[in-house]
Amino acid sequence: MSYTKEQINKILTSEYNSREWKKFLATVFPNSEFLLNPNPLTDLKSPQVNSADSIGNVILDENGIERKIGFYEVKLGERVILERNRVTLRNLLKNYWKNLDGAFIAYVQPSSRIWRFTFVSELTGFDTDGYYTELKTDPKRFTYVFGEGESCRTATERFEILLSNGKNNTLETVKEAFSVEKLSKSFFDNYKTQYDSFCNYLFSKHSIFKSKFNGDKKGVRDFVKILLGRITFLYFIQKKGWLGVSANGNWGDGDRTFLQNMFQRYKHKTLFYQDILTKLFFDTLNTKRENDLIELIQGERIKIPYLNGGLFEEKDRNLREIIFNENLFRDLFNFFDQYNFTIYEDDPQDHTVAVDPEMLGHIFENLLEDNKDKGTFYTPKVVVHYMCQESLIEYISTYFASRGYKVIDDKLNGNSSNLEDDQNQLIINRRIIENLIKKDLKDSDTATIFSFIQELNSALNEVKICDPAIGSGAFPMGLLQEIFSAKQTLWYLEKGNLEEFPASKIKLDIIENSIYGVDIEKGAVDIARLRFWLSLVVDETKPNPLPNLDYKIVVGNSLVSKFKDIVIELNWDIDVTSAGLFGQKTLIKNNQILSELIKRQKEYFNTGLYKLELAEKIKKLKIQLLINYFEHKIISNGLDKIPQRNAFRNNKEFIYQMNIFLQTRKWKENIQILAELSKSNLSQFEFFDWKLDFPEIFMNEFLDNPGFDIVIGNPPYIKEYTNKKAFDGFHSSPYYKGKMDIWYGFACKTLDFLKSGGIQCFIAQNNWITSTGAIKLREKIISECSLKMFTDFGDYKVFESSGIQTMIYLVKNQASLSVDYIRYSLLKNPNINISELLTFLNFDYKDSNSIKYIFEFNHVNHVNHANLTIHFNTHQVAKLLEKIEKKRNFSFHKNEIAQGIVLPQDFVIQKTKVRLEKDVQIGDGIFILSNNEKHNLNLSKSELALLKPYYTTNELQKYFGNAENQYWVIYTNSKFKDPSVIKDYPKIKAHLDRFSTIITSDNGPYGLHRARNDEFFIGEKIISLRKCPHIPVFTYTEFDCYVSETFYVLKTTRLDQKYLTGFLNSKLIAFWLRYKGKMQGSNFQIDKEPLLNLPIFQTDQKVTGKISHIVEEIHKNKAQGQETTILENQIDQLIYSFFELTEDEIYFIESDYNSY
């Protein structure tokens, strides 16, 4: 028989029936075989499992190769919670998969109407030599929740595909059917559609838009985000059976489709938000009630829990009165009903195919305002998982070392400092810590782990973690899960079962004692808090009030503390000598207030009824500390009387004293403002400072080693020229540097917030090790830290929405030893899939896609002390570079290199078009004109003289430049900043006036931002492409050639420029630039600094002439479209001879060149 879609859905949404399940599988796979009597797997030793049976298999044809999938049925114990026992159940059937390519497992509990189906894939695969083998990485699992009340739409569709394939199914079609990432693009798109529908409705209702939101579109979007977030949260909660419980019923027996049913039953659907949802949100979930009873519909008393926490706090009662079109909620509920919702968050190898809180975080990060402009990108779970585990492993290793243990690292290949045998030395092997955290404990590890249980639990209890750009909370949530999982394993080893394991209490303790986060976006903080609340709900059998996370995950600027535009750097260690007795009294007073503040914030975490009163006390304490700060500044550094000019010998000293006076007056004004804020119980105190908000972390008075143990995250990537506002207040920081990226500031600042021995683990752009703008970050890391791990993704795009090249580093806040042993990984293949990415992130597994080794890093060999650039060159590469360097006898002078023209705007783009007149099109020239645009302007002779031939990579290639330009640049220098100058060029003025609203030049609106010296663009020269994919590109030109800042121009009279062109295009120079220059992934970044440092060899005139002649031949051949490889190789061989390279060294350079 066959099955219709409805019949498939009925099987999957019903209680588990073994006979029906086997009958269904036999139809899906006609080649399957089922055992008449199931084969019991009798040697399983797991208290979680009542029985496990092999019930059959199917053999699929894969191009003549037989591929086998086993079918299993596992009956769990009565009280077993599947999600808590994932690791145990993951390894349960491992010994039975030796000859299998995949497995279908049905997990069933006797008294439950819910069951789970898991497809285990990638038990086997192909090794690096192409041979079929058992994979060394963990298999991937995709789990679907089936049974009564579950949405099985996705699984139904997947089985329907397999059913239609019949005998043509292969292992690949099965993997394709089930190995779906849990959050498909369609879910994102549909959620965004629902979000847009709500927003557009409110925009279209003029009376609502104006009266409720004051015409503020962002206010509407924020309201809709919170509304949908609350509804989504309740979709998770109703799965627990906590909504709509009968008055005398038990928690867990509620309506699992409560929201949908309330909507269907309520007659006045346009008033559903006003009458039902607002009452549910604010008067029910956020309000303590006797016996948790409420009447949402008159006459129907039901139980709904009081949740506390803040998610359902009402900010504006005026917004209750909004009326919505009923189709909005109908469509939203219909959309949600197509998906399963689970509160459990997965790890990368173990997916539950359902909507989970991590997806919710992903969605809301995508809905945050202007994420790309703010430099924020969603970090894939597999990367988060890796960073959290590596950080925790390093932290625990450090914890043991700080308590007198020698931590042995097997990966350091016999490093004597790790292998000395000292009978009196306490020793722990790092491998044991790794196996615990990575959930890969061997039987032989059990006794060893057992002997360290007390220390391991203490380490896990004491860790302090912070993400300074928390986003939706992925990293702290990841660490919560890793700590929780480790503690669960330790409990199991100690107790032998998990029946009494206090899961919810342990998570609550981790959140209260260990987790901190900051983000400048309130929407991000809201979602991060929501995820932590859901993580607590998951383990509760009955609802408890949620904790208040207001002082754990906070809104603030991690880089700059500002109050009323004054940058504040709080320091509780007041220098009493600068203010005498007042300073001493202030210090004592501050310590008393800080002690009280720590106490009150801790109390606030679990308070419910007196939350507002306690928050007000906390506000007043913080305000008093700020008042004390300003008073101390006035006493120690202030000036009360206005200075008189005639009292000073020079104007400079007078201005200096006047600035102090004005600053003092500002401090006094702030004291008055703060005093008023303190008096008012209604006013909000919006100020963030690390030491004020987290005093329990930074108070030297109370802590031997203040600071965080782990700072982790994905800081924003912003260049100042793209978003100047992001740098407001940061220019006075000692970590500010021109041309920097803002994430360097995050790194430097939060390194200061680490304990001695603390860990910082960031994912960020991989060019910081050579970038000029990152010199202060490098200086800080080199002088204060030990680099422990560097994982370079090369050209692989970790972030789907961005093309940036990334890396992960892990540094420890302790002065570097003479040699640091770094776990170094470099991904060479940018086209890997998610499984291969998992393999890359497993340092122990080597493959052809990557390079991995322990790198012996020392400051002498691997830091260029002229500019502090860092290189991870092997000994062989370093020796070869040293040999090349010794032969250098020529270098460019600074005045022989110039960057191309910096344009304000070249062409109209999508972003700027909206600010221009309707007749302007995308691609229209602004400062750059096409031949047609030049012709149509009908310019005068004097105006034509302002136009210069402009070239791009279309014309400028390696060696050869095509003189036939397609574009012209309006070459107006800084004198055109004076508007009167342009009057002599009326048609060019009229042209540029069309774009005046978007031109951002310093010399605008008529002058180029940076015009450069004309001489560089005229006559003989070499054009160097600044960013080169795979190989450097140097172009010889004799014609006038104006270029943008995409290029550098080299011009010298000291050496034949054709000879130089051949030299610069050689494989030897490519090798040098790859390992001594600047790289972004496999892309060369050839800025002025690398050009100045090139190891050029000046030879005699005869050989110079020979290479110059070959370059001429290359030019001729390229102009005719002919091959030039043989000629280029001739130049390479000559240059190798200059440096006296051996055959092995030449082979090494050539092989390296060909590998990219």
N, C-alpha and C positions, 0 to 999 in steps of 0.2 A: 504494500500500500504506500501511498505518498501522503504528505501532510500539507495542509493549507497553512497560511500564515497565522490564522486564528487558532488552529489546532496546536501549532508549535507554541504559541503564546500561552495557551491553556496549560500545557505540560510544565512550562517554566514558571508560571504563576501559581502553581498548585503545590501542595505538600509533596515531599519527595516520595516517589513510588518506584522502587527498584525495578519491578517488572516492566513498567511503562518506559522508564529511562533506557533500559537495555533494548527494548523493542524500537525505540526512537533512534538510538545510535545505530542499530542494525540497518535501519532504513537510510540513514544519512550516509553510512559507509557500507555499501553492498558487499564489499570484500571482507567485512569484519567477521571475527569468530568469537563466540561467547562460550564460556565454560558452563557445562550442564550443572556442575556444582562449583561454586566459587572456591578459589584457592586461598585459604587463610594464610596470612603472613604472620606466622606464629612466633617468630623470634624478635618481634618488636618489644622494646622495653620503654614504654611511655605511659605514665599514669593518666595522661590526657586522652588516651585512646582506648575505647572498649574493644574494638576489633578493626582490622583492616584486611580487605580481600582484593585479590586480583580477579577481575570478572571477565577479562577477555582482551582482545587487541585487534588492530587492523594493520595490514601491510599495504603500503601505498607504493606505486611505481614512480620512481623519480629518474626518468631517462635511463631506464634499465637497471637502476639501483633500487633495492628493496629498502624502504624506510618504514619503521615500525613505531606505532603509537600504542602504549598500553592503557587499559581502562581499569580504574580502581574505585573502590567504594570504602570510605573511612567513616566509622561510627565513633563519634566523640563522646567523652564522658558527659554526664548530666550538667555539671557546673562549669564546664570548660568554656572560656571566652576565646573564640578563635583568634581575634586580633591580638590578644595578650600572649598567645602561644605561637606566633608566626615562626619564630626561629626554630622551635622544637618541631613544629609540623612541617616546616620547610625541609628539614633533614630527615624526616620520618622514613621516607621511602627511597632514600638515596641509594641504598645497596641493591635495590631491585631495578635500577635504571641502567645497568651496565651495558645492556644490548638494545637499548631503546633510543629513539630519536625524539620522543615527546611522550607526554602523558596527559590523560583526562582523569581528573579526580573529583568525585562527589563527596563533600563533607556533610555529614548528617548528624543531627542530635535527636535522640528518641522523642523528646517532648516538644520539640520546636517545629513550627510550620514553615520556618525559614531554613534554606539549605544553600550551600555554596558549591559552585562549579569552578574548578581551576584548570586552566590549560598551562602546562609546563612546557616551555620551548627551549631550543638551543642546548639540548643535552649533548649534542654532537655538532661537528662542523668541520671546517678545513683548516689545517695548520698553515704556517707561513710557506711551506714547500708545496702546498696544494694537496696534501694527503688528508684523507678522511680520518678524524680523530675525535676523542672525547675532549670537550672544551675545558680549559683550565679555569675559566671564569664561572661565576655562579649562573645557573640557568635562570631564565626570566619566567615569572608567573603572572598570569592575568586571571583575576578572580571576578566572577559575576555572582551577585546575590540574587537567588531565586526564591520563590515561595509566595505564600498568600500576602497580598498587599504590596508586592514589589513591582516596580516598573521594569519590564524585560524587553523593551523596544529594541535596544542595540543588539542584545544576544539573539533575539528572534530574527532580526535581519541577517546576522552572521550565519546562523544555522540554515536560514533559507537559501543563502548563497551556496553553502556546502551541499545542501540537498539537491539543488539544481545541477551541480557538477557531477553528482553520482559517482560512477567508477573513475571519472577523470580527476578526482581529487588527488593532490600531491601534498607532500609535507609543506611545500611553499604556499599552496592555496589555504591550507589549514592555518599556517602562521599568519598569513595575510588577513584571514578572516577574524582571528582572535587577538592578534598582537597589535591591538589598536591603542594608541595613547589615550588615556582616559579623558582628556579634555580635547576634543576635536575642534577644528576650526569652525565647524558649523555651530557648536555650542557657543563659542565666543561671538560669532556673527549674530546668532539669534538673541543672545543676551543684550548685545549692543542695540539690536533692533528694538527690543522692549524698552530699553533705557531711552533711546531716541524718541520713541512714541510718547512716553510720559513727558519728556522735556518739551517736545513740539506741541503737545496739547496745552501745556501751561503757557508756553510762549504765545499761542494763538488766542488764548482767553485774556483779552486786554484787561478786563476788570481784575482778574486774579493776578496777572503779571504785574500790574501797577500797584494795586492795593496791598498785596501780600509780600511782594518781592521788590518793590520800588523800582521795577524795570531792570533789575540786575539779573542778567542771564546766568552768571556764575552762581548766584544765589539759588536759582532754579535747579541748576545741575547738581549743586551740593545737596539740596533737599531730596532730589530724586535718587541720588546715590545712597543716602541714608535710608530712605523709604524702601528701596529694593534690597538694601543690605539687611534691614530688619526682617523683611519678609523671607529672604533667603535663610537667615539665621533660624527663623521659626520652622522652615522646611526641615532643617536638621533636627530641631527640637521635637517636632511632632513625630519623627521617626522613633523617638524614645517612648512614645505613648504618654507624654506628660501634658498634653493639651486636651481639654474637653473631658477630663476624667469625671465620672459621675460623683455626686456629692459624698457618697459613702464608699466610693471605689478606691482602688489602690493605684499608686503611681506605676505607670507602665501599661495600664489598661485603657488609656485614653484613645482618642480618635487619631489614627495615623494619617488621615487626610483631613485634618481639622479645618485648615484655612479654606480649602476648596469647598468643603461641605457647608461652612458658614456662609460663603459667598452664594452658593446655590440656594440656600434656605432663606437668605435675607431678601425680603420683597423689594426694598428700595435700593436697588443696586448702585444707583448714582451716589447714594449716601453711605456706601460701604466703608469708605475711608473715614468719613466724618463720624459715623455712629458706631462702627464696629472696631476698625483698626486703631483709631486714636484711643478708644476706651481700653482695648487690649494692650496697646503699647504702654500708655502712661498711667492709667488707673488700675492696671492689673499687674503686668509684669514688673513694673517699677514701684509698686505700692504694696506694703505689707498689709495683709488682710487676715481676719480671723479664719483659721482652718483653710486658708487659700481659696475661699469661695468667692464667686463673682456671678453676676447675671449680665452677660453680654446681650442676650435676648431676653426680654422681660418674661419672668416666670420660669426661666430655666437656670437653676443653680448648678454650676459646674466648678470643678477645681482646676486652677491654672497656677503654676508656681510663681512665687516672688523671686525674681532673678537678681536684683541689685546690679552692681557692676558699672552701670552708666550707659549701656547701649540704648536703653529706653527712657533716658532722662529727657524731659521736655524743655526745649530751649525757648520756644516761642508759642504760647497758647493760641495766638492769633492764627496760626497755620492749621488749626483743627478744622476750620470752616471751609476747607477746599472741597469742591464737588468735582468728581471725576466721571468721565464717560465710562459706562459699565464695561465696554469692550476692552478697555485697557487692562483691567484686572482679569477678565475672562481669558484674554490672550496670554497674559503672564502665567496664569495658573495652568492653562493648557500646555504651554511651553515647558514649564517645570515638571509637569506630570509625565512627560516623555522620558525623564531621567531618574535614575536612582540617586539618592542622596545618602552619603555616609560621612560620619564624623571622623572616621579614622583617616589619618594621613599616611601615605605609603612611603616605602623606600624605593630606590630606582629599580630593584630587581623584583619587586612584589607589588603589582598594581591591582587595586580594586577598581573595576571599570564602573565608576560612578562619580557623581559630583562630590568633591570633598573640600575641606576648608582651604587647602593649598590652591585649588582651582579658583576659589572665591578670591584669594589674594591676587592671583594672576589677573583675573578679570578687573578687579578694582584698580590695580596698578595701571592697567591699560586705559582706565577711565580717568585717571588723574590728569589734571590740566597740564597740557604742554610738556609731557614727560620728556620728549626728546630735547626740547629747548633747555630743560632742567638737567639734562645729562643723566637721566635715570633709565635703566633698562632692567627688564625682568631676567633674573638669573635662573637658568634651568635647574630643576630639582637635583639632577645627577651631580651637578657642580656644587650645589649647596651641601649635599650629602658628603661629598668628598672633603670639602673645606672644614665642615664641622667635625668630621672624624679625625682629620689630621691635626686640627687645633687641639682637640681634647686629648689625643694621644700625647702630643708634645707637652701639654699642660700637666698631665698625670706623671709623665716622665720627670718633669721639672719638680713637681711636688715631692716625689720620692728622693730626688737628688738633694733637695733642700733639707731633707730630714736624715741625711747621712748615708743614703743608699748610693751604691755605684750602679748606674743604669747601663747595662751592656747592650750594645747594638750590633747584632749579627751582620748587618749590612755593611759595616765599616771595614770588612775584608781584613780582619786581623790587625786593626789598629791597636797598637800595644797599650795605649792608654785605656782601652776598653777591656783588655783581656788579662791584665795583671791579676794574679791570684793572691789575694790577701785573706788569710784565715779569719781575721777580725773584722773584715769589711762586710757590711750588709749589702747584698746584691739582689737585683731584680733584672730580668731580661726584658728589654723593650718589646720583644716579640709577644710576650704574654699580654702586655697592655694592648698591643695592636689587635691580637686575636679576640680579646674581650670586647673592645669597642667595635670591631668589624664583624662581630657575631660569628666568629670562625674558630671557637675554642675546640681543640682536639681533646680526646679522652685523656691523653697524657698531660694536658694542661690543668686538669681539674684539681689535683692535689696542690700544685703550685699556687694557683689562684686562691684556693681555700686558705692558704697560709698568709695571704695578703688581704683578706676580706676587710678587716678593720681599717687598714690604711687606705684601701681603694674607696670604701664608703666615705671615709673622712674627706678624701680628695674631692669626691663628687659632691659632697655636702657643702664644701667651702668655696667652690669655684664662683667667681664673679665675672659675668659676661656682659658685653655691651656691643650693640650695633649703632654707630653714630649716624647712619642714614637708613633707618630700619625698613622703610617702604612698607610692604604688607607683612613683614615679620618673618620672612623665610629663614634667615640665619639663626636668630634666637630660638625660633620654633624648632629648627633642625637640631640645635644643641639640647633643647629640652627633651626631644625624643631620644637622642643618643645617651644622655645622662639617665633618663628613665629606663631605657632598655638595658643599660649596664647595671643599674641598681636591681632591676628585675632579675637579671641573670645571677647576680650575686646572692639575691634572696633565694633563688631556686637551688643554687649550689649549697647554701647553708641549711635551708629548711626541707629540701626535697620535693616541694610542691609550691603552687602559687595560689592555693585556695584562700589563704589569709593575707595575701599580698595587698597592702593598702594603696592601691594604684592612685586613686584620686588625691589622697593626702600627700603622697610622694610628689605628684605633679604640682600640687599647690605649694609645697615647701620649696620646690625648685624655682617656681615662678617668684615666690616671695623673697627667697634668699639669694638667687643667682642671676635673674634676668633683668636687664636694663636696655632701654632703647630710646633713641631721639630721632625725630624727623621734622623738617621744616613745614611739611604738608599735614594739616590736621586730618584730611581724608585718609592718608596713609596710616596715621596713628590709630584712627578708629578701626580700620580693618585689622591691623596687627593685634589690637586688644581683643577684637572679636575672635580671632583664631585661637588666642590663648584661653578665652572663655570656653570655646568649643572643645579644646583639648581636655578641659576639666570635666565637662558634661559627659564625655564619651565613657568615662569609667564609673559614673554614678548610677546606682539603681533607682535612687529617688533624688529629686531636685534639692539642691542646697543653694543659698544665695551665693552669687558669684563675687569674687574679690574686686576691690576697686584698684584699678591699675594707673590711676592718675599720676602717681609719683614713681611709677616704674617705667612706663612707656609714655614719653612726654613730647609735647610740641615745642620745638625750639631750633635755633640756629646753632649747629654744632661748632661752627668756626668762630663766631663772633657773639659776645654777650653785649647787648646794647640796651640801655634804658634812656628813652627820649633822645635818641641819636647820639648818646655818649657811650663810647666803648668802655666797658668795665672789665678789668682783670682782677677778680677777687683773689685775695691771698690772706688766709686766716692767720698766717705767721707774721703778724704785724711787727715791724721793726720799732720796738719801744723807744729806742734812742732818738728816733726822729720826732717823737711827740711827747717825750718825757713821761710823767706820771699819767697823763691822759692816755697815752698809748698803752701803758701797762693795764690801766683800768678797762680800756676797750678790749684788750686781748682777753681778759678774764670774763668780761661781759659776753663777748662773742662765744666763748667756749660754753658758757652756761646756756645761751640761746640755742647753739648748735646741738647740745645734748638734748634739750627739750624738743627741738625740731626733729631729730632722729627718732625720738620716742613717739611723737605725734604722727609722723608719716608711717611708721610701722603699725601703729594703732589703726590708722585710716584704712590700711589694706583690707581689713576684715570687718570694718564697721558698716552698719546699715542705717539704723534709725537716726543716728546723730551725725550723719555724714556732713551735712551743710555746716553745722556748728563747728565740727572739727576742721573742716576745710578753711573756715574763717580764722580759726586760731593759727593754723599753719601759715596762712597768708600774712597775718600780722607779725609772726615770728620772722618771716623772710623780709618783710618790709623793714622791720627794726634792724636787721643785719645790714641792709642796704643803707639805711640812715646812718648807722654807725660807720659804714665805709666812707660815706661822703663827709661826715663830720671829721673823721680822721684825716681825710685828704685836705680839708680846709685848715686844720691845725698844723699839719706837717708840711704841706706844700702850697697853702693858699695865700692870698693877698687881699686884705679887707679894704684898704684905702686905694682910691684911684691914683695911679702914678701921674706926676706932673712932668711934662717934657723938659722943663728947665732944670730938673734935678738930675739929669743924665748927661754924660759926656757925649754920647752919640745916639743916633736914631735907632740903631740896632738893639741896644740895651733897653731903650724906652719901649720899643715894640714888644720885646721879650717880656718885660714886666707887665705891659698892658694885656698881653695874652693870658698871663697868669691871673690877673685881676678878673678878666672876663670869664675865665674858666671857673674861678672861685664863685662868681655870681651865679653861674650855671649850676654849680654844685648846691648852692643855697636854694635855688629855685626847685631843684629836684627833691631836696629835703621837704619843702613845703608840699609838693605834689604827693610825695610818698605819705606824708602825715595825713593828708586828706583821704588818700586811698585807704589808709589804715582805719580811719573813722567810719567809712562807709561800708556797710555790710553787703551792699548790692554790687559794688564795683568789682570788676575782674582785675587781677594782677597778672598781666601778660609779660613775663620776663623769665628768660631761661639762662642759667649759668650752671656749668657742670658742678662746681663746688657748693653752690647754693641748693641745687635740686637733688644732688646725691651726696649729702654730707657724710653718710655712713661709709662711703667709699674713700673719701679724700681727707678725712680729719686726722691729721698727724697726731693730734693729742690723744686719740683713742686707738690708733693702729700702729703696729710696728712696721708694717710694709703696706702703705696706702696705695690704692689704685685698683684697676681691673686686672684679672688674670688673663682674660681673652677679650680682645677687641677684634671683631670680625665683620665683614660686610662687603658690599659693592658700592663704594662711594660714587657720587655723581662726577661725570666727566664734562667739565665746562672750561673752555678757553675764554679769557677775558674779552676778547674782541667779539665773541658771539653773545655774551651776556654780562655786561659790565655791572649790572645790578647785583648779581650773585657775589661780587667781590666787595660790596659796600662794607666798610668798616675793617676790611682785612688788610688794607695797604699798610697799616701801622704795625702789623704782625711781623715778628722776626723771620717768619717763614714765607713772607711774600716775596715773589720774584717775578720780574717782567717775563712775559711769554709762558708763564706757568699754566698748568691745568689745575683746577680747583681741588682735584682729588689729592694732589701733593700736599695741600694744606690739611686735608682731613688726616692724611697719614702722619704728618709731622705732629700735628696737635694731639692726636690720640696716642701716639707713642709716649707723649708726656704723661698720659693718663694711665699708663701701665704700671703695675707693680714691678719691682726688681725681679727679673725672670719672667715677666708677663709676655704673652703671645699676641702679636698682631698678624692677622691673616686677611688679606684683601685680594679680590679679583679686580684687575684694572688694566689699563693699556700697557702693552709690553715694552714700549720704547722709553720708559722712565730711566732705564739703566744707562742711556746715552743722551737723552734729551737735555738741551741747555737749560730749559725752564725747570728741570727737576734737580738741579745741582744741590739745592739746599736739602732736599729729601735724601739724596745720595750721601751727602756729607753727614747727615744725622744718623743714617743707618750704618755707615762705615765706622763712624766714631763711637756710637753708643750701643750698637746692636750686633747680634750674630744672625746671619742669614742661614735659615735651616732648610728651606725648600723653595724651589723655583720651578714652576710648571708652566711652560710656554706653549700656548696653543697655535703658534705660528700663524698661518693664514686661515685657520679654521674659524668660522664665525660662531662664537658662543651665543651671541645675542642675535636673534632672528631679525630684529628691527634696526640693527646697526652693522656697518661694515668694519668696525674697528677691530684691530688685532689685540688680543688680550693674553694675560698671564695671571697666575696665582702665585703670590709669594707668602711665605711665613717667616717672620723674624721674631727673635727673642730679645727682650730688653735686658741685655747684659753685654758688657764690652766683649768684643770678639777675641777669641783665642788666636794664637799665631796662625792656626789653620782651622777653618770652619769646614765641616763635612756636610755638604748640601745635597739633598735629594733633587737631582736635576733631571727634568724631562722636557723633551722638545718634540712636538707633533709635526711631522713632515708632510703628512697627507691631509689636505684640507677637505677632502670629500668623503670622510668616514661617516658611518651611520651611528645611531645611538649606542648600539652594542659595542662597536669598535671604540667609541668614546669611553665607555666603561672600562674597556681593556686598557686604553691609554692611561686612565686614572689609577690603574692598579700597577704600582711601581714594580711589583715582583714579576709582572708578566711582560716579557719582551716580544716585540713583533716588528714587522717590516715597516709599519706606519710611523715609528717613532724612534727616538734615541733616549735612553735612560741610563744614568750611571750616578754613582756617588762622586761628587765633584769636590776635590780638595782645593778650597778657596783660600787664598792668602792675599793680603793687601799689596804685597810687593809685585806679584806676577799678574794679578787680575784686576788691578785698579790703575787707571791712568791718572797719576797724581796731578797732572796739569789741569785737568777738567773733571776729575773724579768719576769718569765713566767706568762702568763695570762690564767685564767680558767673561763669558764662561767658556773659554777656549781650553781644549785639551792640551796636554804637554806637547804632543806632536805639532799641533797648530801653533802654539806659543813659540816653540823653538824655530819654526819656519818663519814666522813673522819677525822674530828677532834677527834672523839671518838677513831677511829682506831689508829691514831697517838699517842695518849696518852699512849697506851699500848706497843708501840715499846720499845724493850730493847736490840736489836741487829741490827747492820748494817755492811755491807761489808766494808773492808778497800780498799783504792784505789789499793794497790798492790795485792789484791785478785781478780782483774778483769782485763782481757786483751782482746783486740780485736784480731780476727783471722788474718791470713796472708793477707797482701795486695799484690796482684799479679799485675805485670804489664800487662801481657796478659795470659789468661788461654788457650783459644782455638782460632783457626782461624775463623774470622767472615767475612761477606760479605765486609765490609768496608776495612778490611786489606788484603783480598785475592788479590785484584788488584795490590798490591805492592809486591807480592811474586811470586816465580817461578810457572810455569804452572802446575807442578805435585802436588802442594799443594792444598788440598781440604778444603772447609768450614767444620769445626768441628775437624780438625786435632789438636792434642794436642801440646801446646808449653811448658809451665811450668807444665801443668797437663797432665798426660799420662793415657791412658786406659790400661787394662791388656794386650791387644794385642800389643799395641805400646810398652809397657815395654818389652814384650817378644821379639819383632822384633828388638829392639835395641841391644840385645845380650850384655848386660852390664857386666863389670867385677865386682868382689866382692866389691871392694872399691867404684865403681860407684853405685852399688845397695844400698850401705849404705847411699847414698845421697837421695834415694827415700823414702818418708814417706807415710803411708796410709792416703788417703785424702777422706773426707766425705762431703756429701751434704744433702739437705733436703730429698733426696730419701731414705737415711738411718736413718736420725735423725728426730724423731717424738716426739710428746708429751710423756714424761716419758721415752720412749724406743728408744735405738739405736741399729741398726743391725751392727754387727761387720764385716760383709763381705763387704769390700769396693770394689768399681768398678774402682777407680782411685788412682793415685799416684802423689804426688807433688815432683818436683825437688827442694829439700830444700837447696838452696844455700844462705847463709847469706851475710852480708855486706863485708866480707873479699874477696868475689869473685869479688868485684869491681876492684881488682888488676888482670889484665888478666893472669898473670903468675900462679895464683892459679889454674885455670881451666885446666892447662896443664896435671895435674895428672888424669884428667877425659876426655880422648880424645873423646869418643863416645857421651858423654853428650855435650861436646863442639861442635862437628860436628852437633848434633841435633839442638842446640840453634843457631848456625851460620846460619842455613836455615832461621831463623826468625829475624836476627839481625836488619834488616831495619825497623821493626815495634815495637821492644821492647823498652819501654819508662821508664824502671826502673831507679831510682836514682843510683842503683848499677849495671846497665846493662853494656853489654848485657847478663851477666851470673848470676848475683845475683838477688834475689827477691827484690821487692821494699821495703817491710818491712817484715822481716822473723819472728820476735817475739822470745820470750824466749821459748826454747824447753820444759821446765818443765811444762808449762801450758797444753801441748798437751799429756803428758804422765801420765798414771795411772788414779786414781779416780778424777772425776771432773763433773761439770754441764755445758752443752752447752746451751747457750741462743740464740735463733733466733732473729736477730735484727729487721726485719720487718715481723710482723705476721698479716695475714688477720684474723680478727674476734676474735681470742683468742691467748693469749701468749703461747709460746712453750718453755719448759725447758726439756732438755734431760740429763738423768744420764748415764754416761759411765765409765767403768773401763778399757777398752782397749785403746791403743794409738790411738789418734784421732786428726788429723790435719785438720783444717777448714779454710775457707777464712774469709775476713772481713764481710761477710754476718752474721757472728756469733760473740758473745762474749763468753769468757770462764771464769767460776767462779770456784775458787779453794781456799778452806779454811780448816784449821785444827782445827778451833775454834768451829765448830758445825758439827754434823753428816750430811753428804752431801745427804744421801738418805732422811733424814728428810727434809732438805732444798728443795730437788726436789719436794716433796709432797706439801710443804708450797708454793713454787713459782708457782706451777700449780693450785693452789686453785682459786675458784671463787672470794674470798675476794681480792686476789692480782690482779686478772683481773680487778676487780672493781676499786681498787686503781690506777692501771696504766691507766685505761680509763680516770679517772677524775683528776689525779695528775701527770701523766706521759706525754709522747708525743704521739700525734695521727696524722695520715694522713687519713682523712675520718674515716672509721671504722677500719683502720689498725693501729696496735700498732707499734710504733717506739721505741724499747727498747735499748737505747744507754747506755753508762756508767753512765751518770748522773741519769736517773731514777732507775738504779740498785743500785746505792749508797744510794738512798733515800727511798728504800723499807722499809715498817714498819714490820720488822721481829720480831717475838716473840720467845724467847728462853725459853722453858719449862723444866720440870724436866726430868730426864733420862728415867723414866718409859713411859711417854707419847711420848717422843722423839723416844724411841724404838718401840712403838706401830705404830707410823706413818711410821717409817723406814721399819717395817715389811710389812705394807700394800703396800708400794712402791715396795718391793720385789715381792709381789704377783701380783701387776700390771705388773711388768716386765715379770714375767713368763707367765701370760695370754696373753700379747701382743705378746710375742715371738711365741705363739701358735695360734695367730689370734683370741683370745677370747675377749668377751666384758668385759670392766672394769668400767662401769659407776657406779655400786653399790659401788665398792671399792673407787672410786674417791669421791663419795658423803660422804662416811664415813670420809675421810680426811677433806672435807669441813666442816662437822658438828663439828669435833674436833677443827678446827681452829676458827669457829664462837664462840665456847665456850671460847677460849683464850681471846677474845675481849669482852666477856660478852654482845653479841648482843641479842636484843629482837626478838621475833617471827616476828614482823612487819619489823624490820631492815633486818632480814634474807630474808624475803619474797621480800623486795625491791631489795636486791642484786641479788637474784635468778632471779627475773623478768627482771631486767636490763640485766643480763647475757644472758637470753634466747631470748631477743629482738634483738640480733645482730647475 
